[in-house]
Amino acid sequence: MRLTTFLLPLAAAPLAIGAPEPNPVAPRAPASTGGLLSELPGILDGVQDLLSKDTINNLEIIVSGAAKLLASDNIDVLQDILTNAHSLLTKEFVDNTTTLIGDATPLVEDVSKLLGGVLGTL
């Protein structure tokens, strides 16, 4: 029995050496490379500027205006407007309108000169 009390610790010794106790001291934290934490004061200053009294008042005006615009009475009207605009504003219509305006510009300038001359003689 005395031999087993001596051999048992010897048999366990390689296991203890193979898996030593972990180091109780934690490794150093990595050095800060800047990032979000270094930018936080600037971000907070920007947010503070955004949340000024004037900005909040303007947001209230926008939200109340949007609420009136998006009231249930107006939804059908807005849908009709968008549907009509979608069918009207085709590429062909826009191209034709651009051409028409380009062609009419010299005519408008000539009429303006003519009216200026007529009014100048009066």
C-alpha positions in Angstrom: 0.0 0.0 0.0 2.9 2.2 0.6 4.0 1.8 -2.9 0.7 3.0 -4.4 0.7 6.1 -2.3 4.1 6.8 -3.8 3.3 5.8 -7.4 0.0 7.6 -7.6 1.4 11.1 -7.3 4.1 10.2 -9.7 1.6 9.0 -12.3 -0.4 12.3 -11.9 2.7 14.5 -12.2 2.9 14.4 -16.1 -0.7 15.5 -16.3 -0.1 18.4 -14.1 2.9 19.5 -16.1 1.0 19.0 -19.4 -1.9 21.3 -18.2 -0.4 23.9 -15.8 -2.6 26.2 -13.9 -3.7 29.3 -15.9 -1.9 32.5 -15.2 -4.1 34.5 -12.8 -3.0 37.8 -14.2 -5.1 39.0 -17.2 -3.3 40.1 -20.3 -3.1 43.8 -21.1 -6.0 45.4 -22.9 -5.1 46.3 -26.5 -4.0 49.9 -27.0 -6.7 52.2 -28.3 -6.4 53.0 -31.9 -8.9 55.8 -31.8 -12.1 54.7 -33.4 -15.6 55.5 -32.2 -14.6 56.2 -28.5 -12.1 58.9 -29.5 -14.8 60.5 -31.8 -17.5 60.3 -29.2 -17.1 63.9 -27.8 -17.5 65.3 -31.3 -20.5 63.2 -32.0 -22.1 64.3 -28.8 -21.5 67.9 -29.7 -23.1 67.4 -33.1 -26.1 65.7 -31.5 -26.4 68.6 -29.0 -26.5 71.0 -31.9 -29.1 68.9 -33.7 -31.4 68.9 -30.6 -31.5 72.6 -30.2 -34.8 74.3 -29.4 -35.1 75.7 -33.0 -34.5 72.3 -34.5 -37.1 70.7 -32.3 -39.6 73.4 -33.2 -38.9 73.0 -36.9 -39.4 69.2 -36.5 -42.8 69.8 -34.8 -43.9 72.0 -37.7 -42.8 69.4 -40.3 -44.5 66.5 -38.4 -47.7 68.5 -38.0 -47.7 69.5 -41.6 -47.1 65.9 -42.7 -49.9 64.7 -40.5 -52.3 67.1 -42.2 -51.0 66.2 -45.7 -51.3 62.4 -44.9 -54.8 62.7 -43.4 -57.2 60.0 -44.5 -59.1 62.6 -46.6 -56.0 63.4 -48.6 -54.7 59.9 -49.3 -57.0 59.2 -52.3 -56.3 62.7 -53.7 -52.5 62.1 -53.3 -52.8 58.7 -54.9 -54.7 60.2 -57.9 -52.0 62.9 -58.3 -49.2 60.4 -58.3 -51.0 58.1 -60.7 -51.6 60.9 -63.1 -48.1 62.2 -62.8 -46.7 58.8 -63.5 -48.7 58.3 -66.6 -48.0 61.9 -67.9 -44.3 62.1 -67.2 -43.1 59.6 -69.8 -39.7 60.0 -71.4 -41.3 60.9 -74.7 -43.4 63.7 -73.0 -40.3 65.1 -71.3 -38.3 65.0 -74.5 -41.0 66.7 -76.4 -41.5 69.4 -73.8 -37.8 70.1 -73.7 -37.7 70.4 -77.5 -40.8 72.7 -77.4 -39.2 75.0 -74.8 -36.0 75.1 -76.8 -37.8 76.0 -80.0 -40.0 78.6 -78.2 -37.2 80.5 -76.5 -36.0 82.5 -79.5 -39.7 83.3 -80.3 -40.3 84.7 -76.8 -37.1 86.7 -77.0 -38.2 88.2 -80.4 -41.7 89.0 -79.1 -40.1 90.7 -76.0 -37.9 92.9 -78.2 -40.9 93.7 -80.4 -43.1 94.7 -77.4 -40.2 96.7 -76.0 -39.9 98.6 -79.3 -43.6 99.2 -79.6 -43.8 100.4 -76.0 -40.8 102.6 -76.5 -42.5 104.5 -79.3 -45.5 105.3 -77.3 
